[in-house]
Amino acid sequence: MALRLGDTVPNFSQASSEGTIDFYDWAGDSWVVLFSHPADYTPVCTTELGVVAKLKPEFDKRNVKVIALSVDDEESHKGWIGDIEETQSTQLNYPILADADKKVSDLYDMIHPNANAKVTVRTVFVIDPAKKLRLSFTYPPSTGRNFDEILRVIDSLQLTDNYSVATPADWKDGGDCVVVPSIPTEEARQKFPKGVTEVKPYLRMTPQPNK
C-alpha cells in the first residue's frame, strides 16, 4: 500500500554502506530525508548523491538526517561511492541503504511496475521526528532532483509546524507568509505584531514570524 501524507512510516532493519541500520533508532529525534535510486553506477544519481553530500551542512542545521537507497548490495555501493567522490569532488558523508532484497523498496512502494518493474523509482520522502510522512516527490529516472527545493520545503514544514502560517508560492526562508484561514483577521493582528495585510478576507499576509 502506498504511503500517504500523515502516515507513520514503517520501521526496517537493513544493511547499508555504514553497517546495518535500524531506521527508527538511526533517525532518533531528527527529521529524515530518505531518497531512492534506480541502481548503483547510474549517471543522474551519481550527481545527486554528490550534491546531497555538499549540502549536508544545510541539512544538519535543520536537524535533518539524509539517507539514500539503491537496490544493489554493500560491495557495489563501495565501488560507486569511490566514483561519486572522484567525479563530484566531495566525500560521501551519509549512508546508502543496500536494498538488494527490495524489502525497503516494497515497504515504501518505491517500485512502479508501469514505469519499470526492475528498479526503484526516484522518490524523496521527508519524515518528521514523530516518524510521520510529511512530503513525497517521485521523479522519472531522466530528471535530476532539486535538493534546494527539498530544503525549502523542510524550512516551510518546520516554520508552519510552530506558527499559525502557511507559505505561498515560491516562498523562501525570510519571505512573507500566509495567515491560516482558521484565524480571524482581528485575532491575527494581535497574534502577529509585525503586521497583517488583508489582500482579500481569505488571503492575509504577514512577515515571517520567526525572523
Beta strands, then each sheet from edge to edge (+ up, - down):
strand 1: 13-14
strand 2: 21-22
strand 3: 31-37
strand 4: 64-70
strand 5: 96-98
strand 6: 122-127
strand 7: 133-139
strand 8: 165-166
strand 9: 177-179
strand 10: 197-200
strand 11: 203-206
sheet 1: 1+ 2-
sheet 2: 5+ 4+ 3+ 6- 7+
sheet 3: 8+ 9- 11+ 10-
end
